[in-house]
């Protein structure tokens, strides 16, 4: 590509803008894809929260565990 042309004196600006967009896109893709996101709470913390609110914690290998609450209307 020619950096400067008599027909379009702003050609270098268009080229610089295109390259900056490529660099920004590559940076975003590279930066976001390599960062592992840790869980918000550990299973022990979730169990403690469940029991603190009057629930029963059921550990489960597939989903990690869940909290069961009994409704006020049920015996």
C-alpha positions as a Markdown table, in Angstrom:
| # | Residue | x | y | z |
|---|---|---|---|---|
| 1 | Unk | 0.0 | 0.0 | 0.0 |
| 2 | Unk | 1.1 | 3.5 | -0.7 |
| 3 | Unk | 1.4 | 5.7 | 2.3 |
| 4 | Unk | 0.5 | 8.8 | 0.4 |
| 5 | Unk | -1.3 | 9.5 | -2.8 |
| 6 | Unk | -2.0 | 12.8 | -4.7 |
| 7 | Unk | -5.6 | 11.6 | -5.3 |
| 8 | Unk | -6.3 | 10.9 | -1.6 |
| 9 | Unk | -4.1 | 12.8 | 0.8 |
| 10 | Unk | -5.9 | 11.2 | 3.8 |
| 11 | Unk | -5.0 | 7.7 | 2.7 |
| 12 | Unk | -2.4 | 7.4 | 5.4 |
| 13 | Unk | -5.1 | 8.2 | 8.0 |
| 14 | Unk | -7.4 | 5.5 | 6.6 |
| 15 | Unk | -4.6 | 3.0 | 6.7 |
| 16 | Unk | -3.6 | 3.9 | 10.2 |
| 17 | Unk | -7.2 | 3.6 | 11.4 |
| 18 | Unk | -7.5 | 0.2 | 9.8 |
| 19 | Unk | -4.3 | -1.1 | 11.5 |
| 20 | Unk | -5.3 | 0.3 | 14.8 |
| 21 | Unk | -8.7 | -1.5 | 14.6 |
| 22 | Unk | -6.9 | -4.7 | 13.8 |
| 23 | Unk | -4.5 | -4.3 | 16.8 |
| 24 | Unk | -7.4 | -3.5 | 19.2 |
| 25 | Unk | -9.4 | -6.5 | 18.0 |
| 26 | Unk | -6.4 | -8.8 | 18.4 |
| 27 | Unk | -5.6 | -7.5 | 21.8 |
| 28 | Unk | -9.2 | -7.9 | 23.0 |
| 29 | Unk | -9.4 | -11.5 | 21.7 |
| 30 | Unk | -6.0 | -12.5 | 23.1 |
| 31 | Unk | -6.5 | -10.9 | 26.5 |
| 32 | Unk | -10.1 | -12.1 | 27.2 |
| 33 | Unk | -9.7 | -15.6 | 26.0 |
| 34 | Unk | -6.7 | -16.6 | 28.1 |
| 35 | Unk | -8.0 | -15.4 | 31.6 |
| 36 | Unk | -9.7 | -18.2 | 33.6 |
| 37 | Unk | -12.6 | -17.0 | 35.6 |
| 38 | Unk | -12.7 | -18.5 | 39.1 |
| 39 | Unk | -16.0 | -19.4 | 40.8 |
| 40 | Unk | -17.5 | -16.7 | 42.9 |
| 41 | Unk | -18.0 | -19.1 | 45.9 |
| 42 | Unk | -16.4 | -22.4 | 46.8 |
| 43 | Unk | -18.6 | -25.4 | 47.6 |
| 44 | Unk | -17.9 | -25.0 | 51.3 |
| 45 | Unk | -19.0 | -21.4 | 51.3 |
| 46 | Unk | -22.2 | -22.3 | 49.4 |
| 47 | Unk | -22.9 | -25.0 | 51.9 |
| 48 | Unk | -22.4 | -22.6 | 54.8 |
| 49 | Unk | -24.7 | -20.0 | 53.2 |
| 50 | Unk | -27.3 | -22.7 | 52.6 |
| 51 | Unk | -27.2 | -23.9 | 56.2 |
| 52 | Unk | -27.2 | -20.4 | 57.5 |
| 53 | Unk | -30.5 | -19.7 | 55.8 |
| 54 | Unk | -32.1 | -23.0 | 57.0 |
| 55 | Unk | -31.6 | -25.2 | 54.0 |
| 56 | Unk | -30.1 | -28.6 | 53.4 |
| 57 | Unk | -27.0 | -28.9 | 51.3 |
| 58 | Unk | -26.9 | -31.8 | 48.8 |
| 59 | Unk | -23.4 | -32.3 | 47.2 |
| 60 | Unk | -23.6 | -33.3 | 43.6 |
| 61 | Unk | -20.7 | -34.2 | 41.3 |
| 62 | Unk | -22.5 | -33.1 | 38.1 |
| 63 | Unk | -23.6 | -29.6 | 39.1 |
| 64 | Unk | -21.4 | -29.1 | 42.2 |
| 65 | Unk | -24.2 | -29.2 | 44.7 |
| 66 | Unk | -27.5 | -27.5 | 45.5 |
| 67 | Unk | -29.5 | -26.1 | 48.4 |
| 68 | Unk | -32.9 | -27.4 | 49.3 |
| 69 | Unk | -35.4 | -25.4 | 51.3 |
| 70 | Unk | -38.7 | -26.5 | 52.8 |
| 71 | Unk | -41.6 | -24.2 | 52.1 |
| 72 | Unk | -43.5 | -22.8 | 55.0 |
| 73 | Unk | -46.8 | -24.3 | 53.9 |
| 74 | Unk | -45.4 | -27.9 | 53.9 |
| 75 | Unk | -45.1 | -30.0 | 57.0 |
